[in-house]
């Protein structure tokens, strides 16, 4: 039985293509002297980069940092300990997400590759961590705070559909109505098609995301046992 999330895998594959198609759009717009479309496409590229950096910053903060323990927070609240004292004492610190940290230690290569591609191309490349591509363990990350990760994906997915996909569709349609048949015309078609496909697949994934990430919870013993045992196929 296959546990691969095929829709997620397709979205990961399409993410760099969409980013590169957007860059190609404003380059060709410049070459064909359609400056309005060039500025609009450059604006979308800037938005993509901003969203990428914001997503990875939040991801790192939520799942790859240290945090104060409940004991430390309780003492700080009762004024028996200061925040600076707590951060100086390892006793009062813990991993933000122990499950993800365990997966990270075994698969640093794919993690840093996903970070690089998520920032340079599109944050959706980060989805490869839970794509379970061909059921390989390096594409099957675990989260103690799976709900927080799911919420992060949901919010950025909705934002991307509005400020990137819909924006590219509008730019593409106006371009198709005002320019003759040339390479730029073909690029407009590509970006419109990619954006529509992304909206459809992303909507399906958002609807089914809880099921896709079910393996990382304690409810699915088949997958959670791999974390405790270190098993990795």
Beta strands, then each sheet from edge to edge (+ up, - down):
strand 1: 66-68
strand 2: 93-95
sheet 1: 1+ 2-
end
